[in-house]
Amino acid sequence: MDTKNGGPAFPALYQASVSGMTLRDYFAAKALPEVIRKYPISDTTTIPEAAQMAYELAAAMIAARETK
């Protein structure tokens, strides 16, 4: 498993010749709506900052999976 990305999000659908969404991307996509809800896009929180926060949460979720 690629610890940085968590491997493929949907391994049963994954084919070696086709790269798809990583688990990190999937977790970030799931986290982004909550990040935006908590920190609405404005002059203080930009879209790139919200995306960065979502990926930081995704990295934490992958790290938490590795410790169990």
PDB file with SEQRES, HELIX, SHEET and CRYST1 records, atoms N, CA, C and O in Angstrom:
SEQRES   1 A   68  MET ASP THR LYS ASN GLY GLY PRO ALA PHE PRO ALA LEU          
SEQRES   2 A   68  TYR GLN ALA SER VAL SER GLY MET THR LEU ARG ASP TYR          
SEQRES   3 A   68  PHE ALA ALA LYS ALA LEU PRO GLU VAL ILE ARG LYS TYR          
SEQRES   4 A   68  PRO ILE SER ASP THR THR THR ILE PRO GLU ALA ALA GLN          
SEQRES   5 A   68  MET ALA TYR GLU LEU ALA ALA ALA MET ILE ALA ALA ARG          
SEQRES   6 A   68  GLU THR LYS                                                  
HELIX    1 AA1 LEU A   23  LYS A   38  1                                  16    
HELIX    2 AA2 ILE A   47  GLU A   66  1                                  20    
CRYST1    1.000    1.000    1.000  90.00  90.00  90.00 P 1           1          
ATOM      1  N   MET A   1       0.843  -1.191   0.000  1.00  0.00           N  
ATOM      2  CA  MET A   1       0.000   0.000   0.000  1.00  0.00           C  
ATOM      3  C   MET A   1       0.878   1.241   0.000  1.00  0.00           C  
ATOM      4  O   MET A   1       1.867   1.316   0.729  1.00  0.00           O  
ATOM      5  N   ASP A   2       0.514   2.194  -0.809  1.00  0.00           N  
ATOM      6  CA  ASP A   2       1.217   3.476  -0.848  1.00  0.00           C  
ATOM      7  C   ASP A   2       0.750   4.301   0.343  1.00  0.00           C  
ATOM      8  O   ASP A   2      -0.378   4.793   0.350  1.00  0.00           O  
ATOM      9  N   THR A   3       1.607   4.456   1.352  1.00  0.00           N  
ATOM     10  CA  THR A   3       1.190   5.124   2.583  1.00  0.00           C  
ATOM     11  C   THR A   3       0.885   6.593   2.380  1.00  0.00           C  
ATOM     12  O   THR A   3       0.092   7.165   3.128  1.00  0.00           O  
ATOM     13  N   LYS A   4       1.499   7.221   1.379  1.00  0.00           N  
ATOM     14  CA  LYS A   4       1.215   8.635   1.141  1.00  0.00           C  
ATOM     15  C   LYS A   4      -0.200   8.832   0.610  1.00  0.00           C  
ATOM     16  O   LYS A   4      -0.892   9.765   1.017  1.00  0.00           O  
ATOM     17  N   ASN A   5      -0.630   7.964  -0.291  1.00  0.00           N  
ATOM     18  CA  ASN A   5      -1.942   8.096  -0.911  1.00  0.00           C  
ATOM     19  C   ASN A   5      -2.959   7.079  -0.444  1.00  0.00           C  
ATOM     20  O   ASN A   5      -4.144   7.216  -0.747  1.00  0.00           O  
ATOM     21  N   GLY A   6      -2.537   6.073   0.279  1.00  0.00           N  
ATOM     22  CA  GLY A   6      -3.462   5.063   0.764  1.00  0.00           C  
ATOM     23  C   GLY A   6      -3.834   4.006  -0.256  1.00  0.00           C  
ATOM     24  O   GLY A   6      -4.645   3.126   0.031  1.00  0.00           O  
ATOM     25  N   GLY A   7      -3.257   4.080  -1.436  1.00  0.00           N  
ATOM     26  CA  GLY A   7      -3.592   3.111  -2.478  1.00  0.00           C  
ATOM     27  C   GLY A   7      -4.878   3.510  -3.187  1.00  0.00           C  
ATOM     28  O   GLY A   7      -5.394   4.606  -2.972  1.00  0.00           O  
ATOM     29  N   PRO A   8      -5.402   2.613  -4.039  1.00  0.00           N  
ATOM     30  CA  PRO A   8      -6.615   2.942  -4.777  1.00  0.00           C  
ATOM     31  C   PRO A   8      -7.834   3.016  -3.858  1.00  0.00           C  
ATOM     32  O   PRO A   8      -7.940   2.255  -2.896  1.00  0.00           O  
ATOM     33  N   ALA A   9      -8.752   3.935  -4.157  1.00  0.00           N  
ATOM     34  CA  ALA A   9      -9.955   4.097  -3.343  1.00  0.00           C  
ATOM     35  C   ALA A   9     -10.913   2.930  -3.551  1.00  0.00           C  
ATOM     36  O   ALA A   9     -11.618   2.527  -2.626  1.00  0.00           O  
ATOM     37  N   PHE A  10     -10.939   2.399  -4.740  1.00  0.00           N  
ATOM     38  CA  PHE A  10     -11.856   1.318  -5.076  1.00  0.00           C  
ATOM     39  C   PHE A  10     -11.069   0.170  -5.696  1.00  0.00           C  
ATOM     40  O   PHE A  10     -11.112  -0.023  -6.911  1.00  0.00           O  
ATOM     41  N   PRO A  11     -10.350  -0.594  -4.878  1.00  0.00           N  
ATOM     42  CA  PRO A  11      -9.425  -1.592  -5.417  1.00  0.00           C  
ATOM     43  C   PRO A  11     -10.089  -2.689  -6.241  1.00  0.00           C  
ATOM     44  O   PRO A  11      -9.445  -3.246  -7.130  1.00  0.00           O  
ATOM     45  N   ALA A  12     -11.348  -3.018  -5.981  1.00  0.00           N  
ATOM     46  CA  ALA A  12     -12.011  -4.063  -6.770  1.00  0.00           C  
ATOM     47  C   ALA A  12     -12.214  -3.605  -8.206  1.00  0.00           C  
ATOM     48  O   ALA A  12     -12.291  -4.430  -9.116  1.00  0.00           O  
ATOM     49  N   LEU A  13     -12.300  -2.300  -8.414  1.00  0.00           N  
ATOM     50  CA  LEU A  13     -12.494  -1.754  -9.752  1.00  0.00           C  
ATOM     51  C   LEU A  13     -11.183  -1.349 -10.394  1.00  0.00           C  
ATOM     52  O   LEU A  13     -11.150  -0.993 -11.572  1.00  0.00           O  
ATOM     53  N   TYR A  14     -10.096  -1.401  -9.624  1.00  0.00           N  
ATOM     54  CA  TYR A  14      -8.794  -0.924 -10.071  1.00  0.00           C  
ATOM     55  C   TYR A  14      -8.165  -1.909 -11.042  1.00  0.00           C  
ATOM     56  O   TYR A  14      -8.161  -3.115 -10.792  1.00  0.00           O  
ATOM     57  N   GLN A  15      -7.642  -1.409 -12.132  1.00  0.00           N  
ATOM     58  CA  GLN A  15      -6.904  -2.224 -13.085  1.00  0.00           C  
ATOM     59  C   GLN A  15      -5.501  -1.647 -13.191  1.00  0.00           C  
ATOM     60  O   GLN A  15      -5.331  -0.430 -13.129  1.00  0.00           O  
ATOM     61  N   ALA A  16      -4.520  -2.478 -13.345  1.00  0.00           N  
ATOM     62  CA  ALA A  16      -3.127  -2.035 -13.372  1.00  0.00           C  
ATOM     63  C   ALA A  16      -2.870  -0.986 -14.451  1.00  0.00           C  
ATOM     64  O   ALA A  16      -2.023  -0.112 -14.270  1.00  0.00           O  
ATOM     65  N   SER A  17      -3.577  -1.059 -15.550  1.00  0.00           N  
ATOM     66  CA  SER A  17      -3.326  -0.121 -16.640  1.00  0.00           C  
ATOM     67  C   SER A  17      -4.101   1.189 -16.487  1.00  0.00           C  
ATOM     68  O   SER A  17      -3.881   2.131 -17.248  1.00  0.00           O  
ATOM     69  N   VAL A  18      -4.998   1.251 -15.516  1.00  0.00           N  
ATOM     70  CA  VAL A  18      -5.827   2.440 -15.318  1.00  0.00           C  
ATOM     71  C   VAL A  18      -5.595   2.975 -13.919  1.00  0.00           C  
ATOM     72  O   VAL A  18      -5.828   2.280 -12.930  1.00  0.00           O  
ATOM     73  N   SER A  19      -5.130   4.227 -13.842  1.00  0.00           N  
ATOM     74  CA  SER A  19      -4.974   4.802 -12.513  1.00  0.00           C  
ATOM     75  C   SER A  19      -6.262   5.549 -12.184  1.00  0.00           C  
ATOM     76  O   SER A  19      -6.805   6.271 -13.020  1.00  0.00           O  
ATOM     77  N   GLY A  20      -6.735   5.369 -10.974  1.00  0.00           N  
ATOM     78  CA  GLY A  20      -7.977   6.006 -10.563  1.00  0.00           C  
ATOM     79  C   GLY A  20      -7.759   6.864  -9.336  1.00  0.00           C  
ATOM     80  O   GLY A  20      -6.635   7.245  -9.010  1.00  0.00           O  
ATOM     81  N   MET A  21      -8.822   7.150  -8.684  1.00  0.00           N  
ATOM     82  CA  MET A  21      -8.809   7.965  -7.477  1.00  0.00           C  
ATOM     83  C   MET A  21      -8.100   7.220  -6.351  1.00  0.00           C  
ATOM     84  O   MET A  21      -8.350   6.037  -6.119  1.00  0.00           O  
ATOM     85  N   THR A  22      -7.215   7.924  -5.660  1.00  0.00           N  
ATOM     86  CA  THR A  22      -6.554   7.310  -4.515  1.00  0.00           C  
ATOM     87  C   THR A  22      -7.449   7.437  -3.291  1.00  0.00           C  
ATOM     88  O   THR A  22      -8.394   8.226  -3.273  1.00  0.00           O  
ATOM     89  N   LEU A  23      -7.141   6.660  -2.285  1.00  0.00           N  
ATOM     90  CA  LEU A  23      -7.883   6.748  -1.040  1.00  0.00           C  
ATOM     91  C   LEU A  23      -7.718   8.141  -0.436  1.00  0.00           C  
ATOM     92  O   LEU A  23      -8.651   8.671   0.167  1.00  0.00           O  
ATOM     93  N   ARG A  24      -6.545   8.729  -0.594  1.00  0.00           N  
ATOM     94  CA  ARG A  24      -6.302  10.089  -0.100  1.00  0.00           C  
ATOM     95  C   ARG A  24      -7.225  11.088  -0.796  1.00  0.00           C  
ATOM     96  O   ARG A  24      -7.800  11.959  -0.143  1.00  0.00           O  
ATOM     97  N   ASP A  25      -7.369  10.967  -2.117  1.00  0.00           N  
ATOM     98  CA  ASP A  25      -8.284  11.839  -2.864  1.00  0.00           C  
ATOM     99  C   ASP A  25      -9.721  11.649  -2.393  1.00  0.00           C  
ATOM    100  O   ASP A  25     -10.454  12.620  -2.203  1.00  0.00           O  
ATOM    101  N   TYR A  26     -10.117  10.401  -2.209  1.00  0.00           N  
ATOM    102  CA  TYR A  26     -11.478  10.088  -1.768  1.00  0.00           C  
ATOM    103  C   TYR A  26     -11.754  10.692  -0.396  1.00  0.00           C  
ATOM    104  O   TYR A  26     -12.786  11.332  -0.191  1.00  0.00           O  
ATOM    105  N   PHE A  27     -10.827  10.486   0.545  1.00  0.00           N  
ATOM    106  CA  PHE A  27     -11.012  11.064   1.881  1.00  0.00           C  
ATOM    107  C   PHE A  27     -11.075  12.585   1.824  1.00  0.00           C  
ATOM    108  O   PHE A  27     -11.895  13.194   2.510  1.00  0.00           O  
ATOM    109  N   ALA A  28     -10.224  13.204   1.018  1.00  0.00           N  
ATOM    110  CA  ALA A  28     -10.233  14.664   0.901  1.00  0.00           C  
ATOM    111  C   ALA A  28     -11.555  15.155   0.322  1.00  0.00           C  
ATOM    112  O   ALA A  28     -12.106  16.155   0.782  1.00  0.00           O  
ATOM    113  N   ALA A  29     -12.060  14.450  -0.687  1.00  0.00           N  
ATOM    114  CA  ALA A  29     -13.340  14.837  -1.285  1.00  0.00           C  
ATOM    115  C   ALA A  29     -14.476  14.729  -0.283  1.00  0.00           C  
ATOM    116  O   ALA A  29     -15.381  15.563  -0.277  1.00  0.00           O  
ATOM    117  N   LYS A  30     -14.435  13.716   0.556  1.00  0.00           N  
ATOM    118  CA  LYS A  30     -15.474  13.553   1.576  1.00  0.00           C  
ATOM    119  C   LYS A  30     -15.343  14.606   2.675  1.00  0.00           C  
ATOM    120  O   LYS A  30     -16.348  15.024   3.251  1.00  0.00           O  
ATOM    121  N   ALA A  31     -14.129  15.033   2.970  1.00  0.00           N  
ATOM    122  CA  ALA A  31     -13.896  16.012   4.037  1.00  0.00           C  
ATOM    123  C   ALA A  31     -14.167  17.445   3.594  1.00  0.00           C  
ATOM    124  O   ALA A  31     -14.534  18.284   4.418  1.00  0.00           O  
ATOM    125  N   LEU A  32     -13.995  17.739   2.315  1.00  0.00           N  
ATOM    126  CA  LEU A  32     -14.090  19.117   1.827  1.00  0.00           C  
ATOM    127  C   LEU A  32     -15.419  19.810   2.160  1.00  0.00           C  
ATOM    128  O   LEU A  32     -15.386  20.969   2.575  1.00  0.00           O  
ATOM    129  N   PRO A  33     -16.575  19.173   2.004  1.00  0.00           N  
ATOM    130  CA  PRO A  33     -17.814  19.882   2.361  1.00  0.00           C  
ATOM    131  C   PRO A  33     -17.867  20.326   3.825  1.00  0.00           C  
ATOM    132  O   PRO A  33     -18.382  21.402   4.131  1.00  0.00           O  
ATOM    133  N   GLU A  34     -17.340  19.508   4.716  1.00  0.00           N  
ATOM    134  CA  GLU A  34     -17.329  19.878   6.128  1.00  0.00           C  
ATOM    135  C   GLU A  34     -16.329  20.997   6.405  1.00  0.00           C  
ATOM    136  O   GLU A  34     -16.578  21.867   7.239  1.00  0.00           O  
ATOM    137  N   VAL A  35     -15.201  20.968   5.704  1.00  0.00           N  
ATOM    138  CA  VAL A  35     -14.225  22.061   5.846  1.00  0.00           C  
ATOM    139  C   VAL A  35     -14.873  23.371   5.417  1.00  0.00           C  
ATOM    140  O   VAL A  35     -14.752  24.386   6.104  1.00  0.00           O  
ATOM    141  N   ILE A  36     -15.560  23.344   4.278  1.00  0.00           N  
ATOM    142  CA  ILE A  36     -16.200  24.564   3.777  1.00  0.00           C  
ATOM    143  C   ILE A  36     -17.337  25.000   4.703  1.00  0.00           C  
ATOM    144  O   ILE A  36     -17.555  26.196   4.899  1.00  0.00           O  
ATOM    145  N   ARG A  37     -18.055  24.039   5.270  1.00  0.00           N  
ATOM    146  CA  ARG A  37     -19.127  24.380   6.209  1.00  0.00           C  
ATOM    147  C   ARG A  37     -18.560  25.076   7.441  1.00  0.00           C  
ATOM    148  O   ARG A  37     -19.115  26.067   7.916  1.00  0.00           O  
ATOM    149  N   LYS A  38     -17.469  24.559   7.945  1.00  0.00           N  
ATOM    150  CA  LYS A  38     -16.868  25.128   9.159  1.00  0.00           C  
ATOM    151  C   LYS A  38     -16.098  26.419   8.868  1.00  0.00           C  
ATOM    152  O   LYS A  38     -16.105  27.349   9.675  1.00  0.00           O  
ATOM    153  N   TYR A  39     -15.442  26.468   7.721  1.00  0.00           N  
ATOM    154  CA  TYR A  39     -14.641  27.638   7.330  1.00  0.00           C  
ATOM    155  C   TYR A  39     -15.106  28.117   5.960  1.00  0.00           C  
ATOM    156  O   TYR A  39     -14.451  27.833   4.957  1.00  0.00           O  
ATOM    157  N   PRO A  40     -16.229  28.842   5.898  1.00  0.00           N  
ATOM    158  CA  PRO A  40     -16.762  29.261   4.594  1.00  0.00           C  
ATOM    159  C   PRO A  40     -15.723  30.028   3.771  1.00  0.00           C  
ATOM    160  O   PRO A  40     -14.902  30.773   4.305  1.00  0.00           O  
ATOM    161  N   ILE A  41     -15.787  29.820   2.462  1.00  0.00           N  
ATOM    162  CA  ILE A  41     -14.884  30.518   1.553  1.00  0.00           C  
ATOM    163  C   ILE A  41     -15.181  32.016   1.636  1.00  0.00           C  
ATOM    164  O   ILE A  41     -16.313  32.450   1.420  1.00  0.00           O  
ATOM    165  N   SER A  42     -14.165  32.780   1.946  1.00  0.00           N  
ATOM    166  CA  SER A  42     -14.324  34.227   2.121  1.00  0.00           C  
ATOM    167  C   SER A  42     -12.955  34.880   1.969  1.00  0.00           C  
ATOM    168  O   SER A  42     -12.020  34.291   1.426  1.00  0.00           O  
ATOM    169  N   ASP A  43     -12.865  36.100   2.457  1.00  0.00           N  
ATOM    170  CA  ASP A  43     -11.567  36.776   2.433  1.00  0.00           C  
ATOM    171  C   ASP A  43     -10.569  36.122   3.386  1.00  0.00           C  
ATOM    172  O   ASP A  43      -9.360  36.248   3.193  1.00  0.00           O  
ATOM    173  N   THR A  44     -11.061  35.425   4.410  1.00  0.00           N  
ATOM    174  CA  THR A  44     -10.158  34.823   5.392  1.00  0.00           C  
ATOM    175  C   THR A  44      -9.798  33.372   5.052  1.00  0.00           C  
ATOM    176  O   THR A  44      -8.719  32.908   5.420  1.00  0.00           O  
ATOM    177  N   THR A  45     -10.679  32.655   4.360  1.00  0.00           N  
ATOM    178  CA  THR A  45     -10.401  31.279   3.948  1.00  0.00           C  
ATOM    179  C   THR A  45     -10.563  31.200   2.436  1.00  0.00           C  
ATOM    180  O   THR A  45     -11.658  31.410   1.914  1.00  0.00           O  
ATOM    181  N   THR A  46      -9.489  30.900   1.742  1.00  0.00           N  
ATOM    182  CA  THR A  46      -9.537  30.810   0.292  1.00  0.00           C  
ATOM    183  C   THR A  46      -9.810  29.370  -0.142  1.00  0.00           C  
ATOM    184  O   THR A  46      -9.711  28.436   0.654  1.00  0.00           O  
ATOM    185  N   ILE A  47     -10.150  29.214  -1.398  1.00  0.00           N  
ATOM    186  CA  ILE A  47     -10.395  27.875  -1.935  1.00  0.00           C  
ATOM    187  C   ILE A  47      -9.149  26.996  -1.798  1.00  0.00           C  
ATOM    188  O   ILE A  47      -9.280  25.853  -1.361  1.00  0.00           O  
ATOM    189  N   PRO A  48      -7.938  27.473  -2.150  1.00  0.00           N  
ATOM    190  CA  PRO A  48      -6.749  26.628  -1.962  1.00  0.00           C  
ATOM    191  C   PRO A  48      -6.525  26.245  -0.489  1.00  0.00           C  
ATOM    192  O   PRO A  48      -6.083  25.133  -0.199  1.00  0.00           O  
ATOM    193  N   GLU A  49      -6.828  27.159   0.433  1.00  0.00           N  
ATOM    194  CA  GLU A  49      -6.673  26.826   1.858  1.00  0.00           C  
ATOM    195  C   GLU A  49      -7.662  25.743   2.277  1.00  0.00           C  
ATOM    196  O   GLU A  49      -7.310  24.846   3.043  1.00  0.00           O  
ATOM    197  N   ALA A  50      -8.890  25.818   1.782  1.00  0.00           N  
ATOM    198  CA  ALA A  50      -9.884  24.790   2.106  1.00  0.00           C  
ATOM    199  C   ALA A  50      -9.450  23.438   1.552  1.00  0.00           C  
ATOM    200  O   ALA A  50      -9.577  22.416   2.225  1.00  0.00           O  
ATOM    201  N   ALA A  51      -8.939  23.435   0.327  1.00  0.00           N  
ATOM    202  CA  ALA A  51      -8.456  22.190  -0.267  1.00  0.00           C  
ATOM    203  C   ALA A  51      -7.291  21.625   0.536  1.00  0.00           C  
ATOM    204  O   ALA A  51      -7.219  20.417   0.761  1.00  0.00           O  
ATOM    205  N   GLN A  52      -6.381  22.491   0.967  1.00  0.00           N  
ATOM    206  CA  GLN A  52      -5.237  22.050   1.774  1.00  0.00           C  
ATOM    207  C   GLN A  52      -5.709  21.420   3.084  1.00  0.00           C  
ATOM    208  O   GLN A  52      -5.195  20.383   3.503  1.00  0.00           O  
ATOM    209  N   MET A  53      -6.685  22.050   3.722  1.00  0.00           N  
ATOM    210  CA  MET A  53      -7.223  21.495   4.971  1.00  0.00           C  
ATOM    211  C   MET A  53      -7.844  20.120   4.728  1.00  0.00           C  
ATOM    212  O   MET A  53      -7.663  19.209   5.536  1.00  0.00           O  
ATOM    213  N   ALA A  54      -8.572  19.966   3.626  1.00  0.00           N  
ATOM    214  CA  ALA A  54      -9.197  18.682   3.318  1.00  0.00           C  
ATOM    215  C   ALA A  54      -8.134  17.600   3.130  1.00  0.00           C  
ATOM    216  O   ALA A  54      -8.305  16.478   3.605  1.00  0.00           O  
ATOM    217  N   TYR A  55      -7.039  17.926   2.442  1.00  0.00           N  
ATOM    218  CA  TYR A  55      -5.975  16.947   2.238  1.00  0.00           C  
ATOM    219  C   TYR A  55      -5.211  16.664   3.537  1.00  0.00           C  
ATOM    220  O   TYR A  55      -4.718  15.552   3.727  1.00  0.00           O  
ATOM    221  N   GLU A  56      -5.108  17.634   4.412  1.00  0.00           N  
ATOM    222  CA  GLU A  56      -4.488  17.384   5.717  1.00  0.00           C  
ATOM    223  C   GLU A  56      -5.343  16.411   6.526  1.00  0.00           C  
ATOM    224  O   GLU A  56      -4.815  15.518   7.189  1.00  0.00           O  
ATOM    225  N   LEU A  57      -6.657  16.583   6.470  1.00  0.00           N  
ATOM    226  CA  LEU A  57      -7.547  15.631   7.143  1.00  0.00           C  
ATOM    227  C   LEU A  57      -7.418  14.249   6.518  1.00  0.00           C  
ATOM    228  O   LEU A  57      -7.397  13.243   7.227  1.00  0.00           O  
ATOM    229  N   ALA A  58      -7.332  14.198   5.197  1.00  0.00           N  
ATOM    230  CA  ALA A  58      -7.180  12.908   4.517  1.00  0.00           C  
ATOM    231  C   ALA A  58      -5.890  12.209   4.940  1.00  0.00           C  
ATOM    232  O   ALA A  58      -5.888  11.002   5.182  1.00  0.00           O  
ATOM    233  N   ALA A  59      -4.805  12.955   5.029  1.00  0.00           N  
ATOM    234  CA  ALA A  59      -3.531  12.367   5.466  1.00  0.00           C  
ATOM    235  C   ALA A  59      -3.646  11.834   6.888  1.00  0.00           C  
ATOM    236  O   ALA A  59      -3.098  10.777   7.200  1.00  0.00           O  
ATOM    237  N   ALA A  60      -4.353  12.554   7.747  1.00  0.00           N  
ATOM    238  CA  ALA A  60      -4.550  12.096   9.129  1.00  0.00           C  
ATOM    239  C   ALA A  60      -5.391  10.823   9.166  1.00  0.00           C  
ATOM    240  O   ALA A  60      -5.131   9.927   9.968  1.00  0.00           O  
ATOM    241  N   MET A  61      -6.397  10.744   8.300  1.00  0.00           N  
ATOM    242  CA  MET A  61      -7.224   9.532   8.263  1.00  0.00           C  
ATOM    243  C   MET A  61      -6.411   8.331   7.802  1.00  0.00           C  
ATOM    244  O   MET A  61      -6.563   7.234   8.338  1.00  0.00           O  
ATOM    245  N   ILE A  62      -5.546   8.533   6.808  1.00  0.00           N  
ATOM    246  CA  ILE A  62      -4.693   7.429   6.339  1.00  0.00           C  
ATOM    247  C   ILE A  62      -3.733   7.009   7.439  1.00  0.00           C  
ATOM    248  O   ILE A  62      -3.532   5.815   7.659  1.00  0.00           O  
ATOM    249  N   ALA A  63      -3.142   7.965   8.126  1.00  0.00           N  
ATOM    250  CA  ALA A  63      -2.226   7.656   9.233  1.00  0.00           C  
ATOM    251  C   ALA A  63      -2.951   6.900  10.335  1.00  0.00           C  
ATOM    252  O   ALA A  63      -2.389   5.972  10.917  1.00  0.00           O  
ATOM    253  N   ALA A  64      -4.182   7.278  10.632  1.00  0.00           N  
ATOM    254  CA  ALA A  64      -4.958   6.596  11.682  1.00  0.00           C  
ATOM    255  C   ALA A  64      -5.248   5.148  11.297  1.00  0.00           C  
ATOM    256  O   ALA A  64      -5.284   4.274  12.163  1.00  0.00           O  
ATOM    257  N   ARG A  65      -5.453   4.890  10.024  1.00  0.00           N  
ATOM    258  CA  ARG A  65      -5.699   3.518   9.567  1.00  0.00           C  
ATOM    259  C   ARG A  65      -4.478   2.648   9.770  1.00  0.00           C  
ATOM    260  O   ARG A  65      -4.598   1.453  10.041  1.00  0.00           O  
ATOM    261  N   GLU A  66      -3.292   3.247   9.640  1.00  0.00           N  
ATOM    262  CA  GLU A  66      -2.054   2.488   9.756  1.00  0.00           C  
ATOM    263  C   GLU A  66      -1.717   2.120  11.188  1.00  0.00           C  
ATOM    264  O   GLU A  66      -0.922   1.209  11.419  1.00  0.00           O  
ATOM    265  N   THR A  67      -2.302   2.805  12.146  1.00  0.00           N  
ATOM    266  CA  THR A  67      -1.980   2.552  13.556  1.00  0.00           C  
ATOM    267  C   THR A  67      -2.894   1.515  14.188  1.00  0.00           C  
ATOM    268  O   THR A  67      -2.654   1.099  15.322  1.00  0.00           O  
ATOM    269  N   LYS A  68      -3.934   1.088  13.484  1.00  0.00           N  
ATOM    270  CA  LYS A  68      -4.863   0.124  14.100  1.00  0.00           C  
ATOM    271  C   LYS A  68      -4.408  -1.288  13.943  1.00  0.00           C  
ATOM    272  O   LYS A  68      -5.082  -2.208  14.407  1.00  0.00           O  
TER     273      LYS A  68                                                      
END                                                                             
